[in-house]
């Protein structure tokens, strides 16, 4: 599998519990990072989205900032825009896209959102620092 592609595996052979890594896209502030994620598919799937947990610290407006993982994610596909026809691959691709297209208008990390809008150089520097300090190893 190429390095930039997501890499997921089932946990203990369960098809309802997955862990994996999304690689930071080239040309983004997250380039070179490995971001650990976990998906739990509940009995209500596909009528409700799976539970998605972000386990790698990241400086991003749509991912909660804190010291304890997992971190909350704010992405429409896991909330108000969820549709039963959405599949797991679509969710993972949306999370990858979030790394290249952050949405400062719907932040969980208001400081990162402010920096994207008002201090983009400072945002880029801090995002890259987080990649080098926290996003350098997989599961």
C-alpha angles and dihedrals in degrees: 000000000000116000096244094056122093115257117205134169135181118259113239089345092295114144089206097059123058135172127190152139131258113201119223108258119248112261093024126106086251096058111139094020128123112213118197118219136177128202126195117191110209129204089259092063126145091026090055127029121259119257109264123197125191110209103180123082109244137171101232133131094230098047120071117251121226147107100263125066145249096066124204119247126212109206125139095226089066093048135019094001096051114132126184090235090063110108133203093259089055090053093050091048090050090053090050090050090051087065092059097034112038116184110222089181092071104038134172088178104049094182092057089046090052091049093051090054102036108018108027095163091054090047092052092048093050093044090052091047090055090050093053093044103040113011100063104100137048129218 
